[in-house]
Amino acid sequence: MLPERLRTEAAQRLNAAGMELPDVLPGNSDALRGIHLPESEADLTAAQTRLVFQELLVMQLALAIETPVADQ
């Protein structure tokens, strides 16, 4: 589960880049519901964006864990 603060900041940055999203990306359960049973095109887009964001974040974290820090 992503904290609301992180979902809010992500939504703000994506909106600044030209996407039209709600002020906060949906939570995990709302995103899953929005993917399978969207009530509108906006709900579907927000759900897709939330799940893509989470997947990319997890991939970045995995890479950061596995990448050795160079000796200074």
C-alpha distances in whole Angstrom, upper triangle without the diagonal:
4,6,9,12,10,10,13,15,14,16,19,19,19,21,24,24,25,23,23,19,18,18,14,12,11,7,6,9,11,11,12,15,16,16,19,20,20,22,23,23,21,19,19,19,16,14,15,15,11,11,13,12,9,12,14,12,11,15,16,14,16,19,19,19,22,24,27,28,31,34,35
4,6,8,7,7,10,11,11,13,15,16,16,18,20,21,23,20,20,17,16,15,11,10,10,7,8,11,12,12,14,16,16,17,20,21,21,23,23,23,20,18,18,18,15,13,15,13,10,10,12,10,8,11,12,10,11,14,14,13,16,18,18,18,22,23,26,26,30,32,33
4,5,5,6,9,10,11,13,15,16,17,18,20,21,23,21,21,17,16,14,10,10,11,9,10,13,14,14,16,18,18,20,22,23,22,24,24,24,21,19,20,20,16,16,17,16,12,14,16,13,11,15,16,13,14,17,17,15,18,21,20,20,24,25,27,27,31,33,34
4,5,5,6,9,10,10,12,14,15,16,18,20,21,19,18,15,13,11,7,8,9,8,11,13,13,13,16,18,17,19,22,22,21,22,22,22,19,17,19,18,14,15,17,15,12,14,16,13,13,16,17,15,16,20,19,18,21,24,23,24,27,28,30,30,33,36,36
4,6,5,6,9,10,11,12,14,15,17,19,20,19,18,15,14,11,8,10,12,11,14,17,16,16,19,21,20,22,25,25,24,25,25,24,21,20,21,20,16,17,19,16,13,16,17,14,14,17,17,14,17,20,18,18,21,23,21,23,26,27,29,28,31,34,34
4,5,5,6,9,10,11,12,14,15,17,19,17,17,14,14,12,9,9,11,11,13,16,16,15,18,20,19,20,24,24,23,24,24,23,20,19,20,18,15,15,16,13,11,13,14,10,10,14,13,11,13,16,15,14,18,19,18,20,23,23,26,26,29,31,31
4,6,5,6,9,10,11,12,14,15,17,14,14,11,10,9,6,5,8,8,11,14,13,12,15,17,16,17,20,21,19,21,20,19,16,15,16,14,11,12,13,11,8,11,12,9,9,13,13,11,14,17,16,16,19,21,20,22,25,26,28,28,31,34,34
4,5,5,6,9,10,11,12,14,16,14,13,10,9,6,4,6,9,11,14,16,15,14,18,19,18,19,23,23,21,21,21,20,16,16,18,16,12,14,15,13,11,14,15,12,13,17,16,15,17,20,19,19,22,24,23,25,28,28,31,30,33,36,36
4,5,5,6,9,10,11,12,14,14,14,12,11,9,8,9,12,14,16,19,18,17,20,22,20,21,25,25,23,24,23,22,18,18,19,17,14,16,17,13,12,15,15,12,13,16,15,13,17,19,17,18,21,22,21,23,26,26,28,28,30,33,33
4,5,5,6,8,10,11,13,11,12,10,11,9,8,7,11,13,14,18,16,15,18,20,18,19,22,23,21,22,21,20,16,16,17,14,11,13,13,10,9,12,12,8,10,13,12,11,14,16,15,16,19,20,19,22,24,24,27,27,30,32,33
4,5,5,6,8,10,11,9,9,6,7,6,6,6,10,12,15,17,15,14,17,19,16,17,21,21,19,20,18,17,13,13,15,12,9,12,12,9,9,12,12,10,12,15,15,14,17,19,18,19,22,23,23,25,28,28,31,31,33,36,36
4,6,5,6,9,10,9,10,8,9,7,8,9,13,15,18,21,19,17,21,22,20,21,25,25,22,22,21,19,16,16,18,15,13,15,16,13,13,16,16,13,15,18,17,16,20,21,20,21,24,25,24,27,29,29,32,31,33,36,36
4,5,5,6,9,9,11,10,12,10,11,11,15,17,19,22,20,19,22,24,21,22,26,26,23,24,22,20,17,18,19,15,14,16,16,12,13,16,15,12,15,17,15,15,18,19,18,19,23,22,22,25,27,26,29,28,31,34,33
4,5,5,7,6,8,8,10,10,11,10,14,16,18,21,19,17,20,21,19,19,23,23,20,22,19,17,14,15,16,12,11,14,13,9,11,14,12,10,14,16,14,14,18,19,18,20,23,23,23,26,28,27,30,30,32,35,35
4,5,5,5,6,6,8,8,10,11,14,17,20,22,19,18,21,22,19,20,24,24,20,21,18,16,13,15,16,12,11,15,15,11,13,16,15,14,17,19,18,18,21,22,21,23,26,26,26,29,31,31,34,33,36,39,38
4,5,7,9,10,12,11,13,14,18,21,23,25,23,21,25,26,23,24,27,27,24,25,22,20,17,19,19,16,15,18,18,14,16,19,18,16,19,21,19,19,23,23,22,24,27,27,26,29,31,31,33,33,34,37,37
4,6,9,11,14,14,15,15,18,21,23,26,23,21,24,26,22,23,26,27,24,25,22,19,17,19,19,15,15,18,17,13,15,18,16,14,18,19,17,18,22,22,20,23,26,25,25,28,30,29,32,31,33,36,36
4,7,9,12,13,15,15,18,22,23,25,23,21,24,25,21,22,25,25,22,22,19,17,14,17,17,13,14,17,16,13,16,19,17,16,19,21,19,20,24,24,23,26,28,28,28,31,33,32,35,35,37,40,40
4,6,10,11,13,12,15,18,20,22,19,17,20,21,17,18,21,21,18,19,16,13,11,13,13,10,10,13,12,10,13,15,14,13,17,18,17,19,22,22,22,24,27,27,27,30,32,32,35,35,37,40,40
4,7,9,11,11,14,17,19,21,18,16,19,19,16,17,20,20,16,16,13,11,8,11,12,9,9,12,13,11,13,16,15,15,18,20,20,20,24,25,24,26,29,29,30,33,34,34,38,38,40,43,43
4,6,8,7,10,14,16,17,14,13,16,17,13,15,18,18,14,15,12,11,7,9,10,8,6,10,11,9,10,13,14,13,16,18,18,18,21,23,23,24,27,28,28,31,33,33,36,36,39,42,42
4,5,6,8,12,15,16,13,12,16,16,13,15,18,18,14,14,13,12,8,9,12,10,7,10,13,11,11,14,16,14,16,19,20,19,22,24,24,25,28,29,29,31,34,34,37,37,40,43,43
4,7,9,12,16,17,14,14,18,18,16,18,21,21,18,18,16,16,12,12,15,13,10,13,15,13,12,16,17,15,17,20,20,19,22,24,24,24,27,29,28,30,33,33,36,36,39,41,41
4,6,9,12,14,12,12,15,16,14,16,19,19,17,17,17,16,13,12,14,13,9,11,13,11,10,13,15,12,14,17,17,16,19,21,21,22,25,26,26,28,30,31,34,34,37,39,40
4,7,9,12,9,8,12,13,11,13,16,17,14,16,15,15,11,10,11,10,6,8,10,8,6,9,11,9,10,14,15,14,16,19,19,20,22,24,24,26,28,29,32,32,35,38,39
4,7,8,6,6,9,10,9,11,14,14,12,14,14,14,11,9,11,10,7,7,10,9,7,9,12,11,11,14,16,15,17,20,21,21,23,25,26,27,29,31,34,34,37,40,41
4,6,5,6,9,10,10,12,14,15,14,16,17,17,15,12,13,14,10,9,12,11,8,10,13,12,11,14,16,15,16,19,20,20,22,24,24,25,28,29,32,33,37,39,40
4,6,5,6,9,10,11,13,14,14,16,18,18,16,13,13,14,11,9,11,12,8,8,12,11,9,12,15,14,14,17,19,18,20,23,23,24,26,28,31,32,36,39,40
4,5,5,6,8,10,11,12,12,14,17,18,16,13,13,15,13,10,12,14,11,11,14,15,13,15,18,18,18,21,22,22,23,26,27,27,29,32,35,36,39,42,44
4,5,5,6,9,10,10,10,11,13,14,13,9,10,12,10,7,11,12,10,11,14,14,14,16,19,18,19,22,23,23,25,28,28,29,31,33,36,37,41,44,45
4,5,5,6,9,10,9,12,13,13,12,8,8,10,7,4,7,9,7,7,11,11,11,13,15,16,16,19,21,21,23,25,26,27,29,31,34,35,38,41,43
4,5,5,6,8,9,12,14,14,14,11,10,12,11,7,9,11,9,8,12,13,12,13,17,17,17,19,22,22,23,25,27,27,29,31,35,36,39,43,44
4,5,5,5,7,9,12,13,13,9,9,12,11,8,11,13,12,11,15,16,16,17,20,21,21,23,25,26,27,29,31,31,33,35,38,40,43,46,48
4,6,5,4,7,9,9,9,6,5,9,8,5,8,11,10,10,13,15,15,16,19,20,21,23,25,25,27,29,30,31,33,35,38,39,43,46,47
4,6,6,10,10,10,11,8,6,8,9,6,7,10,10,9,12,14,14,15,17,19,19,21,23,24,25,27,29,30,31,33,37,38,41,45,46
4,6,10,11,12,13,10,8,12,12,9,10,14,14,12,15,18,17,18,21,22,22,24,26,27,28,30,32,32,34,36,39,41,44,47,49
4,6,9,11,12,9,8,12,13,10,12,15,15,15,17,20,20,20,23,25,25,27,29,30,31,33,35,35,37,39,42,44,47,50,52
4,5,7,8,6,5,9,10,8,10,13,14,14,16,18,19,20,22,24,25,26,28,29,31,32,34,35,37,38,42,43,46,49,51
4,7,8,6,8,11,11,11,13,16,16,17,19,21,22,23,25,26,28,29,31,32,34,36,37,38,40,41,45,46,49,52,53
4,5,5,6,9,10,11,13,14,15,17,19,20,21,23,25,26,27,29,30,32,33,35,36,38,40,41,44,45,48,51,52
4,5,5,6,9,10,11,12,14,16,16,18,20,21,22,24,26,27,28,30,32,33,34,36,38,39,42,43,46,49,50
4,5,5,6,9,10,10,12,14,15,16,18,20,21,22,24,26,27,28,30,32,33,35,36,37,41,41,44,47,48
4,5,5,6,9,10,11,12,14,15,17,18,20,21,23,24,26,27,29,30,31,33,35,36,40,40,43,46,47
4,6,5,6,9,10,11,12,14,15,17,18,20,21,23,24,26,27,29,30,32,33,35,38,39,42,45,46
4,5,5,6,9,10,11,12,14,15,16,18,20,21,22,24,26,27,28,30,32,33,36,37,40,43,44
4,6,5,6,9,10,10,12,14,15,16,18,20,21,22,24,26,27,29,30,31,35,35,38,41,42
4,5,5,6,9,10,11,12,14,15,17,19,20,21,23,25,26,27,29,30,34,35,38,41,42
4,5,5,6,8,10,11,12,14,16,17,18,20,21,23,24,26,27,28,32,33,36,40,41
4,6,5,6,9,10,11,12,14,15,16,18,20,21,22,24,26,27,30,31,34,37,38
4,6,5,6,9,10,11,12,14,15,16,18,20,21,23,25,26,29,30,33,36,37
4,5,5,6,9,10,11,12,14,15,17,19,20,21,23,24,28,29,32,36,37
4,5,5,6,9,10,11,12,14,15,17,18,20,21,22,26,27,30,34,35
4,5,5,6,9,10,11,12,14,15,16,18,20,21,24,25,28,31,32
4,6,5,6,9,10,11,12,14,15,17,18,20,23,24,28,31,32
4,5,5,6,9,10,11,12,14,16,17,18,22,23,27,30,32
4,5,5,6,9,10,11,12,14,15,16,20,21,24,27,29
4,5,5,6,9,10,11,12,14,15,19,19,23,26,27
4,5,5,6,9,10,11,12,14,18,19,22,25,27
4,5,5,6,9,10,11,12,16,18,21,24,26
4,5,5,6,9,10,10,14,15,18,21,23
4,5,5,6,9,10,13,14,18,21,22
4,5,5,6,9,12,14,17,20,23
4,5,5,6,10,12,15,18,20
4,6,5,8,9,13,16,18
4,6,8,10,13,16,18
4,6,9,12,15,18
4,6,9,12,15
4,6,9,12
4,6,9
4,6
4
